[in-house]
Amino acid sequence: MDRFFINVSGTKFEISKAALLTQPDTRLGKIALLTSISEKKDLYFDRPATAFESILTFYQTRKLHMPPNLCPNSFKEELDYWQIDYEYLDKCCLYSFIQFMDMHTARIEFQHEQNETLSKTVVSKCSAMRNRVWKIIDYHEATLLSKLYLIVGITIVLLSVGVLALSTLSNFRSPVPLLLIFGNIVYLSEDRHNIDSIPQGWWLGVITITTVGFGDVVPTSVAGKIICSACALCGILTLALLTSIFVETFMSLYGVAQIDTVPKEDRIRRWDHYSKKNRGNGRPDFIDIKKTKI
C-alpha cells in the first residue's frame, strides 16, 4: 500500500495516501496528489505534534475533534496551516470553538478600542478615582483597602452560608428567610416611633436587600444604618452571583443560536482582522519532501 511517513517536530506518523486523498483541498491532500506512486514519501513539518494527532485522525476517520488540552485559538492556527475548514469540526467541538473565538475576538477588539481611547484622552481626576476603585474591587492591588474589601466580602458570604446551613437543622429551621432576619434585627435596633412593628422591619429589609430603597422607611439610628448597609451588601453580592449565572447561560445559548445565523465569511474575516494585530512572530514552518526512487 502506498503510504506517507510524516515527521512533525520529531514525532513520527504514518498514513496511507488513500486517506490523504479523501481531503484533496487540504495541505496534505494536495501533497498526496502531486506525489507519484513510485516515490517514497518522507514529509517533515515544524508544527505542534499535539494538534497534528487530531489532524491525522481527521484523515483517517473523517471526523475532526479539538484536543481538550489545546487552546482553540492555537488550534485555529493549525487548521489554517493545514488548510482545513473549521466547519469540519463535529458539533460537540464546533459550538465551543466558535463561542471561544467570538469571545476572544470581542476581547481583543475591546482592548484595542480601549487602548486607542486611552491614548487620545487625558486621564481626569474622576476617571483616576474610578480606576482606583476598580483596582480595589477587582483586587489588582494588595493594599489595605483591597484587603478590607475582601475580608468584608468573605465574611458576608460565610455568614450567608452559615445561616443557610443552620436553616437545615431542626433546631434552627424557620420559614423566615435571610432578609426577614435583617428586618427583625432592624426592628430591635430602631426607635418605635420610626419602626413600630416587625412587619415594617421586614419591609425595610426587603427594599434594602433588593437595593430598591423607596425611602418611605429609613433607619435613623447608627446601628440600624450599619445593619441596613450590611443587608444592602448581601443583596448586591447575591444579585451579582445570580446575574453571572444567568449571563453565562444566556451567552452559551445565544452563541449556539448565532452559529447558524452569522455568515461564515463574516466570522472568519472578523477573527483574522484582530488576530493579525496580536499575532507575534512565530517559528518558521517548512516542508521538506524527500523523494527516493524505489
FENZIDA-V81137 format. One record per run of one state. SS is the DSSP state (@ for helix, = for strand, . for the rest). FROM is the first residue (numbers start at 1). TO is the last residue. If there is no record, write none. Layout:
ss;from;to
SS;FROM;TO
SS;FROM;TO
//
This chain:
ss;from;to
.;1;2
=;3;8
.;9;10
=;11;16
@;17;23
.;24;26
@;27;34
.;35;38
=;39;45
.;46;48
@;49;61
.;62;63
=;64;64
.;65;71
@;72;81
.;82;85
@;86;88
=;89;89
.;90;90
@;91;120
.;121;124
@;125;137
.;138;143
@;144;166
.;167;177
@;178;189
.;190;197
@;198;209
.;210;221
@;222;259
.;260;263
@;264;278
.;279;286
=;287;293
.;294;294
//
